[in-house]
């Protein structure tokens, strides 16, 4: 399977989990390492675009294509498994428990979870501490330019 990650060029030399662990975001608390990817390029772009305006958008993004072997241990969380407020912004602490538990249990390398930004699409969270993480690799990095019309 191929997954996609939009990243600043300076952070694209490897699959990094440091940003999410430093800040704590929707699916993980501060200190919990988790790599966010998307099921398609458009979702990867949308997940980043919601955090910027045209004036604040950096111009050094790259699209990373990530290869995950089909037999890597994975699990899915469905929307019906999530709390009623899972789409709220700012995100509720209750959503962070899902990613935190996923990493702490360390049973799976990949977690398929619904996207808040694009209904019907899925993000894939990668546990960098899982033994199968070494089987996941970045196979392509391309310069990515946002279409400015998105920010009108």
C-alpha angles and dihedrals in degrees: 000000000000121000130183135226127183109210141167108262093242090060098043100088090095142357101281130191097182099100095055091044092050096050107025110225138189098305103029140041126233109288096024111113115221132153117220120214135162135227092236141015095252092056091047088054094046092049090057098037094060089067098056145054122212089261094054099038112118115227099216104079125140130191112232119203109209122199117212118182112238093240097056109124108264142165137191134226113203125211088248088061092058129087117262092252097050093118095051121124121247087040118247120243088241091074093054090062090067094059094037091054091045091056096040094049089049091194095126134037096205132044120193109206134169119264118241091201100050115032112222095024127100137223120210118217117204122209105217091193095060117106091238094055090095088066091063116088142178105241101177140018119192132178108255124205120191116228102242091219088075090071099051 
